[in-house]
Amino acid sequence: MMKYKNGYIGLVVLAILISVIAFAVPTEKTASFWIAYIFTLVAILGQIYVWKQGNRKSKFLGLPTLYVGSIYLAAQLIVFAIFKAIPTLPAWSAVVICCVILGIAIISILSVQSAQTEIERVENKVNAKVSYIRNMQTEVEMLAEIETNPEVKEKLKELAEKIRFSDPMSNEKLQALENNIAEEIKEFGRSEDKIKSIEKIETLVTQRNKMCKNLK
């Protein structure tokens, strides 16, 4: 909210300026004038909502949200100027033109919200899937850090590297295998033959990667 403070002040000033022009300039206040005037105030107030959405891209027009909002406001100001200058234009024309402009703006903003919701859903899904590999790699790297046996330490580093380049995407069909790998890593510290345990984990990781490839 704070980053747009000057912008909000600007909107207030713009609304006041439009009102001054609307009522100070001597023209007939017909129905078309009032319709254009009210829709213009709505366009000004609508910028607050647009700014709150951030500068996301509209899937409808492929343009940044703030740009879409600016175009909407500019178009409505032009329409207001026309109906202010020619108050004898029929009221129905003001209603149609203003509604079309507002409708396009609303569709654009709604498309942004829809696109953003879908993006967030996919990102959350992907993050949940890739977290398994990241966590497994971190656990093995931590085991390598505290390992005192040089040979075992080197093997753990190699295992961590192999996990690092493993397929990051998981799958429900891999859950049993991935749980098995996690359990082997968890029990590693109590293993009597650590080299053998590492080899077993490597075999399971290789099996998982092959299954990942087959599931694609």
Buried (B, 14 or more C-beta within 10 A) or exposed (E): EEEBEEEEEEBEEBBEEBEEBBEEEEBEEBBBBBBBBEBBBEBBEBBBEBBEBEEBBBBBBEBBBBBBBBBBBEBBBEBBBBBBEEBEBEBEBBBEBBEEBBEBBEBBBEBBBEBBEEEEEEEEEEEEBBEBBEEBBEBBBEBBEEBEEEEBBEBBBBBBEBBBEBBBBBBEEBEEBBEBBBEBBEEBEEBEEBEEBBEBBBEBBEBBBEBBEEEE
